[in-house]
């Protein structure tokens, strides 16, 4: 299997090629352009040798990861409301002070369906992290980033996967007392921090590699294929996400300090409840909706301009005459 970083789609390579193999690939390319779910995630071309050239748009996997998570939250909201809504005076509300998004995962019937559905989220996040790290490795080989930057991006993507896996404890442990409340809440805290690091990696790697255009910058035009204002907007959104995530983590730590009171802030103060609720929904928009919109923009409007991955897959069997003599 071979890996190659590309900022162009398979069809662009075919258009430039004039040999028979590329013509066959172009013909097969036209055959597989169907509107399937797999097409949203990647594009396959079967060449005349039976090999599969897989062009993976990394933002497709990011889009799938965040969209599936957001869809699960939406399902939780709908099922909880249909079942009678969130009960009053829950352990979460008594200790955190407000009704946060996590409550839509805590009561039936969502508890019957969320655990198996969440495995889909974990799968997409793991696939995205692997693809993103492959892209980072190739960017290092092309001298677009340093070794220190590569290690940081590896950490961000790995931490995001770890945080997503740890979140399964939120389904497994229901908050009944102080101990179970901590076990139920801390994995969510880890995920909040992990999502911030992942977004830092997305923005920074975009500046260093994935959003850059081919060629030099002699013309004086932007060396990025996206407008400068959009990159600035992305950094502003990241800065706000860091602030609200920090606030959310602080509020959660405060809530876990003293049962039904708060460690250093009283959780039932009306002003506290307003601020906590505002932080909750601002965090949701910046941590879920914003990545979905951003990744969808790259996937559907610029799928061959951002840095992606080409994989060539083939079986390992060889003809007898092709085997080394020592075998």
Phi, psi and omega per residue, in radians:
X1 nan 2.342 3.139
X2 -2.024 2.575 3.126
X3 -2.098 2.458 3.097
X4 -2.631 2.284 3.094
X5 -1.350 2.372 3.125
X6 -2.487 2.603 3.033
X7 -1.961 0.329 3.134
X8 -2.350 2.717 3.140
X9 -1.485 2.873 3.131
X10 -1.004 -0.600 -3.101
X11 -1.207 -0.498 3.097
X12 -1.167 -0.693 3.118
X13 -1.145 -0.679 -3.129
X14 -1.137 -0.696 -3.115
X15 -1.047 -0.608 -3.104
X16 -1.422 -0.427 -3.089
X17 -1.441 2.536 -3.124
X18 -2.074 -0.064 -3.093
X19 -1.389 2.979 -3.059
X20 -1.126 -0.652 -3.104
X21 -1.092 -0.720 3.132
X22 -1.213 -0.571 3.105
X23 -1.143 -0.705 3.083
X24 -1.119 -0.736 3.126
X25 -1.076 -0.692 3.132
X26 -1.129 -0.696 3.124
X27 -1.097 -0.767 3.135
X28 -1.197 -0.583 3.087
X29 -1.012 -0.771 -3.126
X30 -1.141 -0.499 -3.108
X31 -1.301 -0.528 -3.026
X32 -1.668 0.042 -3.124
X33 -1.388 1.206 3.127
X34 -1.898 2.724 -3.099
X35 -1.513 1.299 3.106
X36 -1.968 2.915 3.122
X37 -1.113 -0.675 3.112
X38 -1.081 -0.577 3.126
X39 -1.120 -0.554 3.115
X40 -1.157 -0.578 -3.068
X41 -1.561 -0.616 -3.089
X42 -2.838 3.015 -3.088
X43 -2.250 2.244 3.139
X44 -1.874 2.549 2.975
X45 -2.337 2.213 3.072
X46 -1.710 2.084 -3.136
X47 -1.542 -3.103 -3.004
X48 -1.228 -0.302 3.125
X49 -1.535 -0.027 -3.119
X50 1.526 0.051 3.084
X51 -1.343 2.735 3.108
X52 -1.956 2.106 3.031
X53 -1.696 1.976 -3.058
X54 -1.851 2.035 3.103
X55 -1.753 1.950 -3.076
X56 -1.823 2.092 2.993
X57 -1.502 1.897 -3.020
X58 -0.998 -0.630 3.133
X59 -1.197 -0.281 3.026
X60 -1.135 -0.753 3.129
X61 -1.215 -0.639 3.073
X62 -1.124 -0.738 3.095
X63 -1.065 -0.759 -3.141
X64 -1.145 -0.690 -3.112
X65 -1.121 -0.890 -3.083
X66 -1.292 -0.612 3.135
X67 -1.162 -0.734 3.137
X68 -1.144 -0.642 3.094
X69 -1.167 -0.816 3.124
X70 -1.097 -0.655 3.107
X71 -1.125 -0.668 3.102
X72 -1.125 -0.689 3.079
X73 -1.099 -0.748 3.121
X74 -1.083 -0.729 3.097
X75 -1.081 -0.707 3.109
X76 -1.083 -0.734 3.123
X77 -1.105 -0.805 -3.101
X78 -1.121 -0.864 -3.100
X79 -1.131 -0.701 3.138
X80 -1.113 -0.733 3.131
X81 -1.182 -0.682 3.115
X82 -1.163 -0.487 -3.089
X83 -1.530 0.041 3.107
X84 2.065 0.006 3.102
X85 1.502 3.126 3.139
X86 -1.300 2.282 3.115
X87 -1.093 2.759 3.096
X88 -1.419 2.662 3.052
X89 0.980 0.826 3.074
X90 -1.293 2.842 3.107
X91 -1.057 -0.697 3.128
X92 -1.085 -0.838 -3.105
X93 -1.156 -0.654 3.135
X94 -1.151 -0.546 -3.044
X95 -1.774 -0.553 3.110
X96 -1.646 -0.292 3.043
X97 1.638 -0.409 -3.112
X98 -2.430 2.982 3.083
X99 -1.588 1.775 -3.115
X100 -1.632 3.096 -3.053
X101 -1.106 -0.522 -3.087
X102 -1.043 -0.452 -3.116
X103 -1.095 -0.409 -3.129
X104 -1.338 -0.002 3.041
X105 -1.909 0.001 -2.925
X106 -1.769 -0.210 -3.019
X107 -2.255 2.610 3.128
X108 -1.108 2.603 0.205
X109 -1.650 0.022 -3.093
X110 -1.105 -0.491 3.126
X111 -1.162 -0.304 3.114
X112 -1.393 -0.458 -3.014
X113 -2.068 -0.350 -3.047
X114 -1.119 -0.789 -3.091
X115 -0.992 -0.871 3.116
X116 -1.165 -0.629 3.122
X117 -1.176 -0.565 -3.111
X118 -1.179 -0.425 3.089
X119 -1.055 -0.502 3.087
X120 -1.153 -0.706 3.103
X121 -1.075 -0.821 -3.141
X122 -1.043 -0.719 3.140
X123 -1.078 -0.813 -3.134
X124 -1.162 -0.696 3.128
X125 -1.121 -0.740 3.117
X126 -1.110 -0.733 3.119
X127 -1.128 -0.732 3.107
X128 -1.093 -0.789 -3.125
X129 -1.087 -0.732 3.116
X130 -1.114 -0.817 -3.135
X131 -1.116 -0.718 3.136
X132 -1.123 -0.677 3.133
X133 -1.234 -0.595 3.044
X134 -1.104 -0.752 3.116
X135 -1.105 -0.674 3.098
X136 -1.115 -0.764 -3.140
X137 -1.053 -0.745 -3.122
X138 -1.226 -0.608 3.066
X139 -1.094 -0.614 3.070
X140 -1.139 -0.772 3.134
X141 -1.115 -0.513 3.105
X142 -1.545 0.111 3.066
X143 1.080 0.582 3.049
X144 -1.553 -0.396 3.116
X145 -2.354 2.893 3.119
X146 -1.638 2.965 3.110
X147 -1.103 -0.699 3.116
X148 -1.086 -0.737 3.105
X149 -1.137 -0.699 3.093
X150 -1.029 -0.801 -3.139
X151 -1.104 -0.663 3.112
X152 -1.141 -0.763 3.131
X153 -1.140 -0.690 3.057
X154 -0.997 -0.799 -3.141
X155 -1.069 -0.795 -3.107
X156 -1.040 -0.845 -3.109
X157 -1.204 -0.691 3.107
X158 -1.162 -0.695 3.118
X159 -1.137 -0.657 3.099
X160 -1.092 -0.758 3.092
X161 -1.109 -0.765 3.133
X162 -1.070 -0.792 3.135
X163 -1.085 -0.661 3.121
X164 -1.149 -0.702 3.113
X165 -1.183 -0.757 -3.126
X166 -1.088 -0.481 -3.114
X167 -1.098 -0.309 3.113
X168 -1.065 -0.429 3.100
X169 -1.112 -0.462 3.112
X170 -1.127 -0.518 3.078
X171 -1.435 -0.606 -3.031
X172 -1.337 -0.588 -3.050
X173 -2.014 2.046 3.090
X174 -1.620 2.406 -3.086
X175 -1.279 1.994 3.125
X176 -2.109 -0.537 3.119
X177 -2.503 -3.018 -3.058
X178 -1.091 -0.747 -3.114
X179 -1.126 -0.871 -3.119
X180 -1.170 -0.522 3.079
X181 -1.124 -0.697 3.110
X182 -1.151 -0.786 3.135
X183 -1.133 -0.580 -3.138
X184 -1.292 -0.611 -2.995
X185 -1.598 -0.697 -3.036
X186 -1.054 -0.647 3.053
X187 -1.052 -0.614 3.076
X188 -1.150 -0.677 3.096
X189 -1.074 -0.748 3.106
X190 -1.068 -0.752 -3.140
X191 -1.104 -0.689 3.117
X192 -1.009 -0.819 -3.136
X193 -1.158 -0.723 -3.122
X194 -1.098 -0.660 3.142
X195 -1.170 -0.572 3.075
X196 -1.146 -0.815 -3.138
X197 -1.096 -0.673 3.119
X198 -1.108 -0.720 3.137
X199 -1.192 -0.604 3.041
X200 -1.049 -0.756 3.119
X201 -1.099 -0.722 -3.141
X202 -1.059 -0.850 -3.089
X203 -1.187 -0.792 -3.082
X204 -1.204 -0.792 3.128
X205 -1.139 -0.540 3.068
X206 -1.075 -0.743 3.112
X207 -1.172 -0.614 -3.062
X208 -1.445 -0.545 -2.984
X209 -2.572 -1.084 -2.848
X210 -1.170 -0.423 -3.119
X211 -1.738 0.003 -3.121
X212 -1.384 2.606 3.073
X213 -1.572 2.889 3.075
X214 -1.290 2.698 3.037
X215 1.575 -3.012 -3.079
X216 -1.727 -2.972 -3.054
X217 -2.126 0.611 -3.072
X218 -1.131 -0.600 -3.083
X219 -1.191 -0.261 -3.111
X220 1.515 -0.061 3.109
X221 -1.374 2.899 3.141
X222 -1.036 2.434 3.121
X223 -1.532 0.137 3.097
X224 -1.958 2.571 -3.106
X225 -1.437 -0.123 3.066
X226 -1.819 2.671 3.115
X227 -1.069 2.624 -3.139
X228 -1.059 -0.615 -3.111
X229 -1.117 -0.549 -3.125
X230 -1.242 -0.612 3.084
X231 -1.205 -0.662 3.079
X232 -1.130 -0.746 3.118
X233 -1.073 -0.685 3.111
X234 -1.093 -0.680 3.123
X235 -1.226 -0.660 3.097
X236 -1.124 -0.775 3.113
X237 -1.088 -0.675 3.108
X238 -1.127 -0.742 3.134
X239 -1.069 -0.744 3.117
X240 -1.168 -0.690 3.114
X241 -1.065 -0.717 3.113
X242 -1.072 -0.763 -3.100
X243 -1.145 -0.858 -3.093
X244 -1.227 -0.561 3.087
X245 -1.168 -0.714 3.074
X246 -1.080 -0.748 3.102
X247 -1.094 -0.710 -3.131
X248 -1.139 -0.734 3.126
X249 -1.132 -0.762 3.125
X250 -1.068 -0.752 3.132
X251 -1.124 -0.650 3.129
X252 -1.207 -0.721 3.099
X253 -1.108 -0.720 3.095
X254 -1.050 -0.744 -3.096
X255 -1.154 -0.542 -3.099
X256 -1.445 -0.105 -3.063
X257 -1.270 -1.101 -3.112
X258 -2.123 2.204 -3.040
X259 -0.964 2.161 3.067
X260 1.020 0.409 3.119
X261 -2.399 -0.844 -3.060
X262 1.899 2.607 -3.060
X263 -1.268 -0.974 -3.103
X264 -2.196 -0.100 3.053
X265 -2.302 2.392 3.141
X266 -1.329 2.069 -2.977
X267 -1.272 -0.267 -3.104
X268 -1.766 0.152 3.014
X269 -1.169 2.254 -3.092
X270 -0.961 -0.677 3.113
X271 -1.165 -0.645 3.088
X272 -1.077 -0.771 -3.125
X273 -1.093 -0.727 -3.141
X274 -1.117 -0.803 -3.131
X275 -1.133 -0.760 -3.126
X276 -1.087 -0.736 3.130
X277 -1.158 -0.715 3.109
X278 -1.091 -0.769 3.110
X279 -1.095 -0.735 -3.125
X280 -0.980 -0.917 -3.037
X281 -1.353 -0.500 3.012
X282 -1.154 -0.740 3.084
X283 -1.060 -0.742 -3.130
X284 -1.077 -0.769 -3.130
X285 -1.109 -0.781 -3.074
X286 -1.355 -0.493 -3.082
X287 -1.620 -0.337 -3.132
X288 -2.119 -1.008 -3.059
X289 -1.124 -0.795 -3.124
X290 -1.060 -0.842 3.077
X291 -1.086 -0.595 3.113
X292 -1.129 -0.811 3.139
X293 -1.122 -0.776 -3.108
X294 -1.116 -0.843 -3.128
X295 -1.179 -0.615 3.081
X296 -1.128 -0.651 3.113
X297 -1.063 -0.806 -3.138
X298 -1.229 -0.672 -3.073
X299 -1.217 -0.762 -2.984
X300 -1.718 -0.368 -3.133
X301 -1.897 -0.476 3.141
X302 -2.373 0.917 -3.053
X303 -1.200 -0.366 -3.075
X304 -2.011 0.175 3.092
X305 -1.800 -0.576 3.065
X306 -1.327 2.703 -3.100
X307 -1.212 2.174 -3.094
X308 -2.211 -2.922 -3.068
X309 -2.224 2.363 2.975
X310 -1.917 2.206 3.067
X311 -2.099 2.353 3.065
X312 -1.899 2.081 -3.077
X313 -1.943 2.335 3.088
X314 -2.654 2.767 -3.140
X315 -1.319 2.856 -3.060
X316 -1.621 0.031 -3.120
X317 -1.316 2.473 3.117
X318 -2.311 2.741 3.051
X319 -1.200 2.736 -3.091
X320 -1.003 -0.706 -3.114
X321 -1.228 -0.292 -3.132
X322 -1.555 -0.179 -3.108
X323 -1.332 2.583 3.078
X324 -1.053 2.598 -3.087
X325 -1.100 -0.578 -3.093
X326 -1.170 -0.279 3.078
X327 -1.428 nan nan
